[in-house]
Amino acid sequence: DNKIMSNVCTGCCCFQCIQEMDAGVIECFGKYERVVPAGCFCLWYPFQSIAKRVSLRIKQLEVNCETKTKDNVFVKVVVEVQYKVIEDKVPSAYYKLSDPSAQIKSYVYDVVRSSIPRLELDNAFASKDEIANAVKNQLTVLMADYGYSIVATLVTDLDPNAFVKASMNDIIAQARLREAASEKADAEKILLVKAAEAEAESKYLSGLGVAKQRKAIVDGLRDTINGFSNEVDNSSPQDVMDLLLLTQYFDMIKD
């Protein structure tokens, strides 16, 4: 009997290696014993074994979720979640949660479907960062109990259906056409105003020219009348005016 017990209790020392950015979960007779970091270590085979090599690298999970906005537009939301196992919580990550991806997706669905319906479509596009932060905050708290850390969350796409996108593009196009028509009308108004101002200035200058011309004519007549009266005896200004009118009459008939 002692020999049998001695054979049962005898094992061998087995060297194992854990790769960089991995952690090994060691079990003894099926019960958790310890976590070993990257490097070489010794196992007492067959009593001890590596139950799982847990990766400590950052993983990325893409979550596609469909929901509707406050103005009843259905959109597809794509959320990228980067997460990793917390080094001092490796046992929790291995034993408490069998499928972390499914758990993260459930939490993302919950946050997105409770956030987007409160926003109209335009506001949803402008609030992508706020939605991503809400997802990260909730995941950070909930996944920490399972030994996972949320590194980052990003809303990479928010895609309404094709009909809605076509309508939005048409609205934008019509707005641009209205702006173009308004700018064209303003330009035509400026041209008309400038043309009217130019015409008014031209008429003003023409009026000044006519006024100066008439003044020159009057000055010339006055000088003529004064000179004629001084040189011709017994002539009155009326005689001179009659003579000038007669001269103008003959000039007009000749022309």
Phi, psi and omega in degrees: 000317179298324179294321179296314180297323179296320178294323181293319185278355181270129176230189179232152178276123184239125179271135179229160179233140174248132182290160176300143182065025171234163174223141181256131177265117184258131176241148176237116186054039177082000180252141180300135180240310182193174174243132179250138179280184179296141180132193182261140179211172184247134175248147175262089184279140009260014185283327179251151179207159175273108181288324183199138170263107185266126180282136176259007179286158176285131178248154180237134182234129177261126182242121177257125183226137177248131179209183180233155183271179181297328178267026171062041174251123179280132181228151173258124183250129177249120181242128176258125181244125175254126184216164178206165177280134176286130189301320182271008177234030180301317179301320178296318181296327182275317188269330186275331188230121181274330183223086182297327181298314179296321180294317179297318179301319180299316179293322178296315177304317183297314183291314183297316183284352173258346182262310184299318181298348177273353185242146170283166189302312181298319179291328178296319177297322182282347186249024181299321179294320179295321178295317179298319179294322178296319178297314182296317182298316181289318180296322181301317181290314186285321184279343178298328178294336181261005177087020181242143177249135178267114183281313182198153173226138181225134170271100187272342181204141175222102195240107172285170181291166188298323180296318180294318178297320178297320179295317179297318178296323179294320178299316180295319180297317179296321178297320178293323178295320178296319178296318179296318179296320179296317179296321179295317179297320178297320179296317178296323178297317180298318179298317180295317180297315180297321179295318179295319178296320179295319179295318179297318178296321179296316179294323178297314180294323177297319177298319177299320179296316179296317180298318179293323179297314180295322178297318179296320179297314181297317178298320180294317178298319180297317180294322179296314181297316181296318180293318180296318181295325181285329185268330182255121181287156177056026175253137181256164176302329179293321178298320179295318180297319179297319180296319180294318179297322179294320178297317179296326181293314179296322177297321181291321180294321181295320180291000000 
